[in-house]
Amino acid sequence: MVMIPTTERHDLPKEGWHNAKIVDVYEWSQWEDGGGKQIKDADIDGDSGPKSYRKKLKIVYEVDELGESGLKIQVKSKPFNHTLKPGSSLRPFIDMIDDKILQKNENFTEHLILGKLVKIKLDHYKASTGIVYPNIKQIVEAEPKVTEDDIPAFDRG
């Protein structure tokens, strides 16, 4: 008998605060019904209700905790619609990462946040399937590191 795994096991970081780095932003598009629920490709033709094609994205963080493989554990954000309109869920999420990003930049691109150091607060979420996932509850900027070059020289006159 050959056993084929049907689910991929992911390392689960501990609940609480973690130092983290944004390592990836991945984007995709999908069909959604009027309520925002994904319509699978096989069901597109049979769905007669209102539908729209939405651009989505997830932000991937690498936390300071090592998994069973010895590599840092990666945590993904919930999916967001790729829009910054007032009322969008992406806008406050980006503001939690750095509230100056959207003030200085008219358009959001992944390059504005890739490599950014943050602190994230995680808790555990148990899906209806029984699988437990890390859930990002809060994000704050990492403490800025001050170097000697950042300190102005003392002018003795």
SVG drawing of the C-alpha trace seen along z (x, -y; Angstrom):
<svg xmlns="http://www.w3.org/2000/svg" viewBox="-28 -78 63 80">
<polyline fill="none" stroke="black" stroke-width="0.4" points="0.0,0.0 1.3,-3.5 0.2,-6.4 -0.1,-9.8 -0.4,-12.8 -3.4,-14.9 -2.4,-17.9 0.9,-19.7 2.0,-20.2 3.1,-23.7 5.1,-24.7 3.0,-26.6 4.8,-29.5 4.0,-30.2 1.3,-32.7 2.4,-36.2 4.8,-38.8 7.5,-37.9 10.2,-39.9 9.4,-39.4 10.6,-40.4 8.3,-40.8 9.8,-38.4 7.2,-38.1 4.0,-39.6 2.1,-37.3 -0.7,-38.3 -3.4,-36.4 -6.8,-36.9 -10.1,-35.0 -13.8,-35.2 -16.0,-36.1 -19.8,-36.1 -21.7,-39.2 -20.9,-38.3 -17.1,-38.1 -16.9,-34.3 -14.6,-32.7 -16.2,-30.9 -14.1,-28.0 -13.1,-27.9 -15.2,-24.8 -18.3,-26.6 -17.9,-29.9 -20.2,-29.0 -22.9,-27.5 -23.0,-30.6 -25.7,-32.9 -25.5,-35.5 -23.4,-38.6 -19.7,-38.0 -16.5,-40.0 -12.8,-39.3 -10.8,-40.5 -7.0,-41.0 -5.9,-39.6 -2.7,-39.6 -1.2,-38.0 1.8,-39.3 4.4,-36.7 6.3,-37.2 9.3,-35.3 9.3,-35.2 12.1,-34.8 11.2,-31.2 12.7,-28.1 10.6,-25.3 11.3,-21.5 13.5,-22.0 15.7,-24.5 14.5,-27.3 12.6,-30.4 8.8,-29.9 6.8,-31.8 3.4,-33.3 0.9,-34.5 -1.6,-37.3 -5.2,-36.8 -6.1,-37.5 -6.8,-41.1 -8.4,-42.7 -5.7,-44.7 -7.3,-48.1 -6.6,-51.0 -10.0,-52.7 -11.4,-54.1 -13.0,-51.2 -10.6,-48.6 -9.1,-46.1 -5.6,-46.5 -5.3,-50.2 -5.3,-49.8 -3.1,-46.7 -0.5,-48.7 -0.9,-51.5 -0.1,-49.0 3.1,-48.0 4.2,-51.7 1.7,-54.6 4.0,-56.7 3.9,-54.4 0.6,-55.6 1.3,-59.2 4.5,-59.2 3.4,-57.0 0.3,-57.3 0.3,-53.6 1.1,-50.5 3.8,-48.1 5.4,-45.2 8.7,-47.0 7.5,-49.5 7.3,-46.8 9.6,-43.9 12.4,-43.5 10.7,-45.7 11.3,-44.6 8.2,-44.6 6.8,-43.0 3.7,-40.8 1.3,-39.5 0.1,-36.0 -2.7,-33.8 -3.9,-30.5 -7.1,-29.9 -8.7,-26.5 -10.4,-26.0 -13.6,-23.9 -11.3,-21.3 -9.5,-21.0 -6.2,-22.5 -4.7,-25.2 -3.2,-28.3 -1.3,-31.3 -3.5,-34.4 -1.9,-37.9 -3.7,-40.1 -1.5,-43.1 1.6,-44.6 3.9,-47.4 7.0,-48.8 10.2,-47.2 12.2,-49.4 14.4,-51.7 18.1,-51.0 20.2,-54.0 23.8,-53.9 26.7,-56.3 26.1,-57.8 22.5,-58.8 23.8,-60.8 24.8,-64.3 28.4,-65.3 29.0,-67.5 30.2,-70.9 32.6,-72.3 32.5,-75.7"/>
</svg>
